[in-house]
């Protein structure tokens, strides 16, 4: 603003007569405005800036970066390069970030800090809790594009899609059998190893699967939680109840491909198929019989021989005679035909049917009178 005013004054002075006093004043004003900064002042300002810069650098060096403490740059670098620099102290697993390592260590410590506010279930990660809460909200955002079935998480959808594709990525290294689910492979491998990790705390009996142990415990408690709604029978498992209900409905979903005979359960079908294959998988450890049926037959023969020796069967001859010898087969046939004609008449109420029935009854009476002589001879 001062420069603009001075320029304006100079333009005005051009039209005025020359005045030295004005020249002095202008020179003093210019000197006061455009006078350079003294060297001492400039040196002080430079020294102040340098000291301020040094103090800021010292503070920056002492202060820990906000993201560097959490290892964000190293984590990003390891994530880009695929490095797993964070290893677990309890097992051989390693992770790219410390956060993943912290979540993994909860497997060893058993820590579950995330709990559901509706049912009280606890989880080790917030993602597991979020997936669980969809059960209460009935939210199923992942649906199958082939059958339309919906799921709460993408992993269950991926496993379900193997039913349509027929994919079986898990195979047994001993027999080569393939499975769609890793859990089925683990349970199958216990058949080779003979492992039975689930044992009863009351009798000590061990089982391969946890479900078998749960069903076994009902033997000690006597509980039968699954009851039939059509009869009074109760069962320890829901599978037995489903098979039992087929007795009432008459449903037989399992049928043999060789003889088309139908059965209510897959176990009954499997036992039936031994008839066609000739397989005898059950053998007695005390005798040479190779099947349960042969063992039962051997037991029945042995018991029959013992009974015949100590308690032989007494025989008695019984002769049968006709209780009514006058009631011949001709009378029986005529009586049956008369009943048929009577039903036709009562149903139609036609005079033709009535006359035919009356004629037949007259013929039946004549034939019956002929047998009166036989009746009198029988009673004499």
Helices and strands as residue ranges (DSSP letters): H 2-14, H 20-34, H 39-62, H 72-81, E 86-87, E 94-95, H 98-109, E 114-115, E 122-123, H 126-137, E 142-143, E 150-151, H 154-165, E 170-171, E 178-179, H 182-193, E 198-199, E 206-207, H 210-221, E 226-227, E 234-235, H 238-249, E 254-255, E 262-263, H 266-277, H 292-310, H 329-348, H 351-370, H 372-379
